[in-house]
Amino acid sequence: MLKELLHVGIGSVMVVKEKIEEELKVLQEKGKINTADAKSFLESVSKKGAEEDERLKAKIKDMLKEAIEELGVATKKDIEDLRSKLS
């Protein structure tokens, strides 16, 4: 389910990016924005999107760790530690 949620989020971002690019192209054709400004804006939006993506991934990772701890689910490290004690 989490993977599906991430795919939906990524798909949404791609749609927004395409819409922004289309609108910038229209503004360029109308002469309301020059190519350098459009390129700079796209780079800025892409950078902010990447930063937000990393922030979201970190937040999800923290939430999953917290849920695992609350549920008392054994982690891979827990199992490896137990195996080493039994050997």
N, C-alpha and C positions, 0 to 999 in steps of 0.2 A: 504494500500500500504506500509506503514511504517513497519507494522508487517511482511509483506512478505519479505521486504528488509532485516529485521533483521534475518529472518529464512534463507535466502540465505547466509547471512554472517556467521551465525552459522554453516550452512552446509559446507561452504567452509573451515572454521576453522577445522572442524572434519576431512575433507578429508586430509588437510595438516598434522594434527596430526597423522593420520594413516600412511601417507607416511613417515613421520619422523621416526615413530616407526619401520616401515618395513626396512628402510635404516639402522637404528641403529642395528637392529637384524642381518642384512647381515654383517655389520662391526664387530659385536661380533663374528659371526660364522667364519669370516676370521681372527679373532684374532687382528684386528686393533684397537679395543677399548674394554676396560673391562666393566663388568657389572655395577660396581659402577659409572664409568664415564658416561655410557649411562643413568643410572637412574638419576644422577645429572643433566645431560643435559636436559632430559625430564622434570624434576621438574622445571628447570630454564625456559624452553620454556612455560610450563603451567602457571607459575607465571606471566611471561611477557604477555601472552595471556589474563589472567584474568585482569591484570592492564589495558591493551589496551581496553578490553571489557568495563570496568568501565569508562574509559576516553571517549569512543565512546558514551556510554549511556548518560553521562553528556552533551556531545556536542550536541547530538540529542535533549535532553530535553531543553537545552538553545535555540536551533534553533526553536523549537516548541513554546516556550514561546515568543520569539521575533516575530514569524509569527502571533501568536494570538494577540499580542499587536498591530502590524502593521495593522491587519485586523479589529481591534476593536471588536473582538468577546468577548461576555460576558463569564466570567469564572464562575465556580461553586461558588466561593467566592462572586463574584459580584451578582449573583442571590440570594444567601443566605442573603447578606447584604440588598438587595432590599426587600426581604420578611420580614426581621426583621423590616425594616422601615415602611412597610405597615401594620404590625400587631399592 
